[in-house]
Each structure stands twice: as structure tokens, then as C-alpha cells.
């Protein structure tokens, strides 16, 4: 029943021009400072559930300094498992200075923790600090939510420089957690939990693993995705595709022009620029269009950004200072001649979709000149962010030699015998795939053969990879997203021509012979199975008979070659075992003689033709 409702909602949005539904619900877990118990108690539990978390660390803590704890090595392993390692300032100093922020950012960068976010010590927050942090980090986390007023404490997509978290310590009851998650699930909200050390002491900082496990189970039962804070921020505010409307470089006339040029008097530029200490959201310097400006002759404001050509959904973060008022903001996209061509109505802080745009000349621009009061009295309404959201979907079909059962179908024995993991197996901690995605399902959809890894390249070489996704392979060869039916979505990849690479954990990877044209929501099928020439190179697939071709089995260590070490280091050790095994080359849940005889022996000596 639930799936049907979701499908209907998706169809509705598709019918009005591919506008995406609201983001969420989503849950993030996080920790401050840095403690050995993250590794000893927390990490094993996170790995068991396949969840990532965020560690906001200082360079100078006894954990980082204590060589006994191998903190750095542990953090690097956690990062490979999908954890975000981010800044909590260099030394937790009070007050926080620019040096504390910049020094920590450099330190994290130098140790291999790039693109870090920021959590403020003591939850300190001022407008000046936001302006410092914005130069280094994509978000600023500082607030604390109140379980009794959960709505007020939630993080909102329009408030990424004042993210609020919920303290998950041993004083919190699982009933409180349930209430919060229920609200998030219904209202598509984002819940960020945080702790300090793990441990079983009550009345203080500690978070017991029993409470954490119970919280995980509540998240699982509601099927809410778990992502790091940076993942959510990057989805909502894609790097390079965000216009901060208060920025001098992405709007025109620039603020300094209003402030300095004699051609505008103060009362005119005040119609646009009003520096208010907004209470929620709290960022400073938002360009505010005064309400009821329709009868005034104001200059046209332009928000613009140079971006790659392609299709985007335009989303706007609009803020309304006072409650109980409704405004209509007029704008146009890429049309300077008529800046009031379109309009949007808001009555509160909002994340709204302005529809789809196709950029052809490398620049996006939104023009605006006025806003009307629809109801209530005059007040402030402003454009805070313009965000350009893009995606690409892959629609591909492959067969795996190991599970191929003839007549265009593959066996789903791993699924029917409950041997398929709910979390994808292409984890970077194994050191094979260099992949850190958090894809997981809460119920394995029917008809699934196994997980595959889909990769997009702009050229043939490995240094042209622009994105990877773990996805599911159906018995008919279709590669689908986590819902078991949609085309595989790549966030932040502009539709265009890409080579598609398909990887499987014990088969040889293949790549499309040529770049494939991929679109925003519905790509044409690329069927690798119809001819050898569909894949890059020569004879790069197995001939499965009846003019059907598929990925070659037998590569247990996934190094791109079927060779002796696949036999020596995997099949010989695993022979007789059952489960989700590397040397189960026919994917029937058992490592047996036929895995060696029918797959490894005939394929020994073969290698992938996907370029490194
Ligand atoms: Zn702290």
C-alpha cells in the first residue's frame, strides 16, 4: 500500500514537469570532540547496521594526542566506511577565532579529510562567526533541539548555517526518540542526533550502546535513510550550484553599488537590502525585498552563476521575517526583459521549487524586481538562496554469467535464501572499490539477484569518473535503484553523454562501448547483453548462448583478473561454506566444486577491459 502511494505521488510530480518531491525524511548521527569509545563501542555497531556518522573533532584533544589510541588511523578507517570527519575547531578554544577555524580546516585537509563541515564548540553562534565559517565550510552546526518541542528543534533546509541537533545521551528515553522520529517521518524532517563519548553512565555526557541500538531499530522500522550531515547539505545545496543571494559575486547590481553609487538613494536600495538579525533562520545580510513594491520603480536585481550546461531544477530558499503574512515574489529565469514573468507565493520560511531550466550558454540568472503583500501587513520577505539541483538516471541491462539461467533470466537464490546484505557490499574499508556511498535497503525488493556498482565516466580513463552508485540487479537484467524499480539516480550529475561502467563483486567489470546519452528522469535503455560490441574492448563479456552476453565470473578478489589467487586465497579457503561469499561464482549461496569447475577454470587468465 505504501509503495502505491509513493508511486502515485511520483507520477503526480512527473506530470507537472519532473519537479521533485520534498527532501526527507532523513536522520544523521554525530559526535563532538573525539573519544576512543567512538572506535571501541560505536563504530562496530554502526558497521553492523551499515550506518555512517559524523565525527566533529579537535586537533588537540587527549584522544588525538594519545599515541596509544591510534586515533588518526581509526578515523581514516571510519571515513572509508562512510563517516564524515569534520571540524570542531583546532583546540576547542573560547572564544572561537578565525585562526581556530582556518588552522583546523588546513589540518583536516592535510590528513585526507577534505570538504569538512563545522560544529561549534559550546554551540557558540554569532553572525560574525557564521561569516568566518562560511569561507571554509559548507555548513555550520550549533543549535540544540528540545525533545518536547521537536518541531522547533529540527534542522531545516533553509538554515544550513544554524543546524540544530538533538542530544542523544543516557537521560533521553526511547519514547522521546520515537516521538521525534514519528514527526520526522510524517513531515519529511531532518533529525540530527549528537553525543560525546559512548558509555553506560547516566546523568552526563555518555551514550549507551543499548540506547543507540534501540534508536537504530526505531530508524530501521520507519525505513528512514541515514546520511551524514555533509551528504544532506550537498544534496540540498550542491557545491558550485548555489547562489547565496547576499553575495557580491552572484548578484547584480552588487550590494556595494547600492551602497556607494549616487544613482540610488538610500530609500531605494533599502527596498532590496535589509540586514536583519533574523531569528530563524539566523544568517545575516539576506537581501530583503520589501513587501508591496509593485508600484515602485526599482532597479532589476539579478542573481546569477556560471554553471555547466544542462538541465536543472531551480529551488529557492525564501525567508519571511514575520509570521502570519503572505507575499508574492515576482521573478523570471534567464529573461531580463520581463523580470515579473513568474511568481511564487510564500507565507513562511520556505524551500520552493521554481521549475526546470535548461542552461545552454553556461550561465543561469534569476531576475527580480518586486514583491506584493497578499495578506497581512508590510514586512520583510527575501531571497536567501537560489539552488540549482541536477541529477542523471541510468537505465542499463546486464547479465551475470554466474547466475544466468537461460532465456533472459538470472537466478535469485542469494535473495530467496536470505543471503543478500541490506547494505551494499562495495565498502571502501575493503580497499577495492574506493566507494563510500551509504546505500542500503530496509527490505530487499523481490526479484533481486545481487548488488552492483554503477560508475559514470566522461572519457574512457579512470581519472574521468564523475560518480558511482550502488544499485540492485533484477533477474531480468535491469539495474534498478533502491526501491527495486526506478532508474538509478546520480545526484549532482548533469544529464549528458557518459560511459557507463558496471561492476560486480566477483565478476569482471564492463564499460559501454561508447558514451551513452543520459537524461534527468528517464534515460533510454542501454542493453549490454545483446552483443559483444555493446561493451568496451573485445570479447570483454562471456557468451551466454543464444546471442546473450554477460559479465565474466571468477574474480573473487575483484582485482579485474581471473587468476590463481582467486582460487588459492578464496575458493580453496571457502569451499564448503555457505552465505555471501566471494568465491561463490554462481551466486547460489554455496561455495562448491561447480564454482571452480564451471566458472573459474574456463575463465582463468581473462581480465577486464575497463581502463584503469
Ligand atoms: Zn565540544
Boltz pocket constraint, residues with backbone or C-beta under 6 A from the ligand:
constraints:
  - pocket:
      binder: B
      contacts: [[A, 32], [A, 33], [A, 88], [A, 92], [A, 120], [A, 121], [A, 122]]
      max_distance: 6.0
